[in-house]
């Protein structure tokens, strides 16, 4: 059974995604989390889409990893 869903996050911190390099950093960081299938970050919209198995712990792990690299996010 495929439990993959898309988690949409918006960067809300003062430090935001400025360029394609920022997008790649966020994408690389999140694809290393078990259960994450793919990540697409967009510096123009400040939206990060994560295809993953969704549960509360995994969502908090994604948010914590983004915070570790400097981005505070909210679920949209």
ZARO-605952 format. One record per residue: residue in one letter; chain; residue number from 1; x, y, z of N, C-alpha, C in turn. Coordinates in Angstrom, 1 decimal, m for minus. Layout:
R  r  c    k      nu      nv      nw     cau     cav     caw      cu      cv      cw
R  A  A  NUM       X       Y       Z       X       Y       Z       X       Y       Z
...
This chain:
R  r  c    k      nu      nv      nw     cau     cav     caw      cu      cv      cw
R  X  A    1     0.8    m1.2     0.0     0.0     0.0     0.0     0.9     1.2     0.0
R  X  A    2     0.6     2.2    m0.9     1.4     3.4    m1.0     0.7     4.5    m0.1
R  X  A    3     1.4     4.9     0.9     0.8     5.9     1.9     1.4     7.3     1.6
R  X  A    4     1.9     7.5     0.4     2.6     8.8     0.1     1.5     9.9    m0.1
R  X  A    5     1.9    11.0     0.5     1.0    12.2     0.5     2.0    13.4     0.3
R  X  A    6     1.5    14.5    m0.1     2.3    15.7    m0.3     2.1    16.6     0.9
R  X  A    7     3.1    17.0     1.5     3.1    18.0     2.6     3.6    19.3     2.0
R  X  A    8     2.8    20.3     2.2     3.1    21.7     1.6     3.5    22.5     2.8
R  X  A    9     4.7    23.2     2.7     5.2    24.0     3.7     5.5    25.4     3.1
R  X  A   10     5.3    26.4     3.9     5.7    27.8     3.5     6.8    28.3     4.5
R  X  A   11     7.8    28.8     3.9     8.9    29.4     4.7     8.4    30.7     5.3
R  X  A   12     8.5    30.9     6.6     8.0    32.1     7.3     9.1    32.8     8.1
R  X  A   13    10.3    32.3     8.0    11.4    32.9     8.8    11.9    34.1     8.0
R  X  A   14    12.7    35.0     8.7    13.3    36.1     8.0    14.3    35.6     7.0
R  X  A   15    15.0    34.5     7.3    15.8    33.9     6.2    14.9    33.1     5.3
R  X  A   16    14.9    33.5     4.1    14.0    32.7     3.2    14.8    32.1     2.0
R  X  A   17    14.2    31.4     1.2    14.8    30.8     0.0    15.1    31.9    m1.0
R  X  A   18    16.4    32.1    m1.2    16.7    33.3    m2.1    17.0    32.8    m3.6
R  X  A   19    17.4    31.6    m3.8    17.8    31.2    m5.1    17.8    29.7    m5.3
R  X  A   20    18.2    29.2    m6.5    18.2    27.8    m6.8    19.1    27.0    m5.8
R  X  A   21    20.2    27.7    m5.4    21.1    27.0    m4.4    20.4    26.7    m3.1
R  X  A   22    19.6    27.7    m2.6    18.8    27.5    m1.4    17.8    26.4    m1.6
R  X  A   23    17.2    26.3    m2.8    16.2    25.2    m3.1    16.9    23.9    m3.0
R  X  A   24    18.1    23.8    m3.6    18.8    22.5    m3.6    19.2    22.1    m2.2
R  X  A   25    19.6    23.1    m1.4    20.0    22.8     0.0    18.8    22.2     0.8
R  X  A   26    17.7    22.8     0.7    16.5    22.3     1.3    16.1    20.9     0.8
R  X  A   27    16.1    20.8    m0.5    15.7    19.5    m1.1    16.7    18.4    m0.7
R  X  A   28    18.0    18.6    m0.7    18.9    17.6    m0.3    18.8    17.2     1.1
R  X  A   29    18.6    18.2     2.0    18.5    18.0     3.4    17.3    17.1     3.7
R  X  A   30    16.1    17.4     3.0    14.9    16.6     3.3    14.9    15.3     2.7
R  X  A   31    15.5    15.1     1.5    15.5    13.8     0.9    16.3    12.7     1.7
R  X  A   32    17.1    13.2     2.6    17.8    12.2     3.5    17.0    11.7     4.6
R  X  A   33    15.8    12.2     4.8    14.9    11.7     5.9    14.2    10.4     5.4
R  X  A   34    14.3     9.3     6.2    13.6     8.1     5.8    12.1     8.4     5.6
R  X  A   35    11.5     7.9     4.5    10.1     8.1     4.3     9.8     9.2     3.3
R  X  A   36    10.8    10.0     3.0    10.6    11.1     2.1    11.0    10.6     0.7
R  X  A   37    10.0    10.7    m0.2    10.2    10.2    m1.6    10.8    11.3    m2.5
R  X  A   38    10.3    12.5    m2.4    10.8    13.6    m3.2    10.5    14.9    m2.6
R  X  A   39    11.3    15.9    m3.0    11.1    17.3    m2.4    11.2    18.3    m3.6
R  X  A   40    10.4    19.3    m3.6    10.5    20.4    m4.6    10.3    21.7    m3.8
R  X  A   41    11.4    22.5    m3.8    11.4    23.8    m3.2    11.3    24.9    m4.2
R  X  A   42    10.6    26.0    m4.0    10.5    27.0    m4.9    10.8    28.4    m4.2
R  X  A   43    11.9    29.0    m4.6    12.3    30.3    m4.0    11.4    31.4    m4.3
R  X  A   44    10.6    31.3    m5.4     9.7    32.4    m5.8     8.5    32.4    m5.0
R  X  A   45     8.0    31.2    m4.6     6.7    31.2    m3.9     7.0    30.9    m2.4
R  X  A   46     8.2    30.5    m2.0     8.6    30.1    m0.7     7.9    28.9    m0.2
R  X  A   47     7.5    28.0    m1.2     6.8    26.8    m0.9     7.7    25.6    m1.1
R  X  A   48     7.7    24.7    m0.1     8.4    23.4    m0.2     7.4    22.3    m0.2
R  X  A   49     7.4    21.5    m1.2     6.5    20.3    m1.3     7.3    19.1    m1.0
R  X  A   50     6.8    18.3    m0.1     7.5    17.0     0.3     6.5    15.9     0.1
R  X  A   51     6.9    14.9    m0.8     6.1    13.7    m1.0     6.7    12.7     0.0
R  X  A   52     5.8    12.3     0.9     6.3    11.4     2.0     5.1    10.7     2.7
R  X  A   53     5.5     9.7     3.5     4.5     9.1     4.4     4.2    10.1     5.5
R  X  A   54     3.0    10.5     5.6     2.7    11.5     6.6     2.3    10.9     8.0
R  X  A   55     3.0    11.3     9.0     2.5    11.1    10.4     3.1    12.3    11.2
R  X  A   56     2.6    12.5    12.3     3.0    13.6    13.1     4.5    13.7    13.4
R  X  A   57     5.1    12.6    13.7     6.6    12.6    14.0     7.4    13.0    12.7
R  X  A   58     7.0    12.4    11.6     7.7    12.7    10.3     7.6    14.2    10.0
R  X  A   59     6.4    14.8    10.2     6.2    16.2     9.9     7.1    17.0    10.8
R  X  A   60     7.1    16.7    12.0     8.0    17.4    13.0     9.5    17.3    12.6
R  X  A   61     9.9    16.1    12.2    11.2    15.9    11.7    11.6    16.8    10.5
R  X  A   62    10.7    16.9     9.6    10.9    17.7     8.4    11.1    19.2     8.9
R  X  A   63    10.2    19.6     9.7    10.2    21.0    10.2    11.5    21.2    11.0
R  X  A   64    12.0    20.3    11.8    13.2    20.4    12.6    14.4    20.5    11.7
R  X  A   65    14.4    19.7    10.6    15.6    19.7     9.7    15.7    21.0     9.0
R  X  A   66    14.5    21.5     8.6    14.5    22.9     7.9    15.0    23.9     8.9
R  X  A   67    14.5    23.8    10.1    14.9    24.8    11.1    16.5    24.7    11.3
R  X  A   68    17.0    23.5    11.3    18.4    23.3    11.5    19.3    24.0    10.4
R  X  A   69    18.7    24.1     9.2    19.5    24.8     8.1    19.0    26.2     8.0
R  X  A   70    18.1    26.7     8.9    17.8    28.2     8.9    16.5    28.6     8.5
R  X  A   71    15.6    27.6     8.2    14.3    28.0     7.7    13.1    27.6     8.6
R  X  A   72    12.4    28.5     9.1    11.2    28.2     9.9    10.0    28.1     8.9
R  X  A   73     9.2    27.1     9.1     8.1    26.8     8.1     6.8    26.6     8.8
R  X  A   74     5.7    26.7     8.1     4.4    26.4     8.6     3.7    25.5     7.5
R  X  A   75     2.9    24.6     8.0     2.1    23.8     7.0     1.0    24.6     6.4
R  X  A   76     0.9    24.5     5.1    m0.2    25.2     4.3    m1.1    24.2     3.7
